[in-house]
Amino acid sequence: MVDLLEHCHIRPQYVRGQDHWYLSPFRDEKTPSFKVNARLNVYYDHGSGQGGDIIDLGRVLFRCDTKALLEILDSDLFLFQPQDLKSAGLHIGSAVTPARAIDQPAIQITALKELGSNPAITHYLESRGIDLAVAKTYCHEVYYRVGDKNYFAAGFENRSGGYELRSAYFKGSTSPKDISHIENGHSSVCVLEGFMDFLSLLSLRKQEQVQTDFVVLNSVSLAERSVDIVKGYSTAFLYPDHDAAGKKLLERFESEGINGVDASGIYQDYKDLNQMLVASKHQEKQPQHRYRHRKSRGLGL
């Protein structure tokens, strides 16, 4: 996949381990949000929430079906016109007909299991500071196939039946991509960007359970789908990341007249809730005489 992008004159802005980060070829941006894992040979576009293998990427890049794409890759002869990509995809010559609808999922789920049987998934969640009892309530072990290769990850279901997937090596999702709405019959709601932050909130508040409903966006690009739901609550506690996208999320809800409370102040020294949780777990493991214990200031509720 890295070679394909290189052939198309799309080069990474930086590389960290096996992860190659690019400016997205599908839109104008200044901060790289398009990631390719060279070991797994899969991509994930954080801006759109879409990902998959080289076939999925090729079909989107060249706007063609799988058969036409394979012919292109086999021939290794194609013309790249970057000025057209963001609006109309790549143009690859008159021999290729317009794309048909892409109806094959990038990731195919082969099995779902309760958390606990796969030590690698358990270890990953523990490395993120997540309480396993909390995770077992909301997540599954998801076994899936990308092309002819099999993988596994912790999975969190959205309201349309798709899964957000996380492991030590992969961040992605199955189709269909959507938000998650967890209804507990309360008049207020917590809105979080991703399910790791959702699990982090519940892990931090395990001793004093959060008495709200929850909306997990699974991508800030899906915020629009949550607006009508969040409007139905008397109060919305908002947990945005401390970045430009998080700021825009707050502005979006404010423009809709939502009675929102910005709860991000409780992790003001961190990008998000999970980063704070991981830091607190790390601090707990250090010799106590070297650190001064700080009591929780609450979580915005």
N, C-alpha and C positions, 0 to 999 in steps of 0.2 A: 504493500500500500504506500509506503514511503517512496519507493521507486516510481510508482505510478504518478504520485503528486510531483515528484522531481521532474519526471518526463514532461509534465504539464507546466513546468516552471513555477510550481508552488513549493516554496521552501519554508522550513520551520523557522520561527523566530528564536526559539531556544529548545534545548533538549535536556530532559532530566531523566536519567536512567533510560528506560525503554520508552518513555513518553515524549513524543514530538509535538510541540505546540505551534499551531499555525494561526495566522489571521484567517478568519473564515473565508473561503472562496465564494460564499453565497451572499455576502452582505459587506458593507463597509464597516470596519471597526478598527480601533486603535489598540485594543488589548486582545491578545490571542485567546480564543475560546474554543478552538477546534483542535481536538487532541487525537493523536494516533498512537496506539500502543504497538510498537514494532514487534514485540514478542508474541502477542496474541493476534496481531494483524487485524485489528478492529479499530474503528474510530468512534468518537462521540462528539457531537456538536452541542456545546453547552448553551449556545444561544437559541437553538431551535428544540433542544431536547431529543434529537434524533441521532441514531448511530447504527452500526452494523459492520459487515465485513467488506472486502474489496468489491464484491459484486454489487452490494447495495450502494456503495459509494460511487462506483462506476456508472450505474444506471442513473443516479441523480446528476452526476457531473455531465454525462453525455446525453442525458434525456433520451434514452433508448431502452429497449427491452433487453432481456438477458442474452438472447441469441445474437442480437446485433452487437452487444458489448463484447461477447466472447470473440466474435469475428474481428473486432477492432483490436482487442488485446493480442490475439494471435498474429495479426498482421503487423502490429507495432507501428502502424502508419496512421497517424491522425494529426489533425491540425488543431492547435489550441488558440482560442481567441479570447483572452481574459477580459476584454472590454465588454463582451456579451454575456459573461457567465452569470453575473448577479441578476440579470433581468431575464435571460432566456436560455441559460445553460450553455454548454459547449457546442460548437458547430463542427460537425465531423464529416462533412461532404454529402453529396447528393445520394450516395449509395445507401444511406441510413434513413429509414422512414421515421416520421414523428413517433415519439414514445407512446406506448400503450400504458394504461394505468398499471402502476406497480402494486400488485396484490399479494406478493409473497413476503412474509415477515422476515425482517433482518435476523431476528433471533427466534428460534423455535424451542419452546419449553417441552422437555421430555418427561419430567417428573417433578412433583411437589412433595416435600416431606416436612414433618415438624422439626423445628430447630433442636439440635442436640446430638444428632447422629453423625454429623460431620465436624471433626475437631478443627479443621481449617477455617470453616465458617464461624465456629464458636470463638476461636482465637482472634479472628478479625474483629468481631463485634466487641470483644473484651479490649482489644487494642484501641478501639474508639471510645472506651469508657462506658459502653452501654450495659445496663443491667440485663442479664440474660432472661430473668423472669419477665421483665417488661417486653423484651424483644419477642419472646415466645408467644405473647398475646397478639402481636400485630404482624409478625413476619413468618416466612417459611424458608426452608432451604429450597432453592430453585435450581434444578438441573436443566441445562439448555444446550442447544447445538447451534453453532455458527458455521455454516458450510458443512464440512465433514468432521469438524472437531467438537468435542464435548467439554463443557465447563460447568461450574457451579458457583452460586453466589447467595447471599442473603437477599430475599425478595420481599417487597412491600407492595401490596395490591392497591391499584387505584379504582375509582368508582366504575370504570368501564371494563374492568377485568384484566387490564395490563399490569405489568410488574416493573417497579423500579429495582434495579439490580446493583448490588455493591459487593465488592470483594477487595482484597489487597491489591489486585491487578486490574480491576475493571470497574468503570462507572458507566451505566447505560440503562436501557429500558426496553421492554418488549412492546409491541403494538397491541392495542391502541394506547397512545400516550394521553394521560388525563390527570386531573387533580384527584385527591382523596378527601372524602368527607366522612368524618367519624361523629355520629350523632349519639349523644348521651342524654338528651332531653333537657339541656340547660339553656338559659337565655343568653349566655355569653359564649364567645368562641375564641380560641387561640388560632392564629394564622401563622404558619411556618413555611419557609421556602422549601425544605426538603425533609425526608423522613428521618435522616440522622439527627437533625435538630429536634424533630418531634420525639424520637426515642430519648434524646439527651434531656429534654425537658422533663419527661416522665421519670427518667432515672434520677435526676436531681431532686425531684419532688416525690420520690417513692414513699417517704414516711408521711408526707402530707399531700395526698392526691389532689390533682388539679380538677376542680369542679367546673369544667366547661366542655363544650363540644370542640372539635378540631377540624381545621381545613389545612391540608398539606398540599402546597402548590405543585410540588415535584419538578418545577421549573418556573422561574419568574415570568417566562414568556407565556405561561398559562394563567396569569393573574386575572385576565379578563373573564375567564370562565367561573371565577370564584365570586365576582362582584355581587351578583344577585343573591347568592347564598349568604354572604357575609352581611349584606344589607338587612337580612331578616333577623339579625341578632341585636339585642339592646346595646351590647358592647363588644368590640373586637380588640383583643390583645395581640399586637403585631410584633413579630420577631424577625425583622429583616437582617440580612448580612450587612456588615459595615463596609459597603462598597457602593459604587455608582448605581448598580442595579437595585440594591436595597433602598437607596434614597428615592429612586424613581417609583418603587413599589409603594412607599409611604405617600408620595405625592399622588399616585393613581387613586389610592383609597380615599385620600382627603378630597380629591376632586369629585368623587362620587358621593360626598356627603356622609360617608361612613363614620360612625362614632368610634374612632380608633384610638387606642392607647399604645404609644410607642414604648414597648418593653425592652428595647435593645440596650438601654442604659445599664442593665444588670451585667452585661458582658462588654462593657465599653472598652476594655483593654484587649478585646479579642475580636476576630472577624465574625464569629458566630457562636451559638450555644455549644456546639460540639467541641470547638477549640477550647472553650473555657472548661468544659467537662474533662477533657483529656489533660489539660494543665492541672486541674485540681487533683485528678487521680495520680498524676506524676508527683505532685507535692506531698500527697499522703504517704508515698513510698519512701520519701527522704527522711533522714534522721530528724526527729522532732526538735532537738535543741538548735537546729540550724534555721528553723522557720517559726514564725509566729502565726498561730492558727487564727484564721479569720472566719467568723460566723457568716452564714449566708445572709444576704440582705433581702432575700425574697426573690421571686421570679416575675415580678410585674403584676401579680394578681392580687 
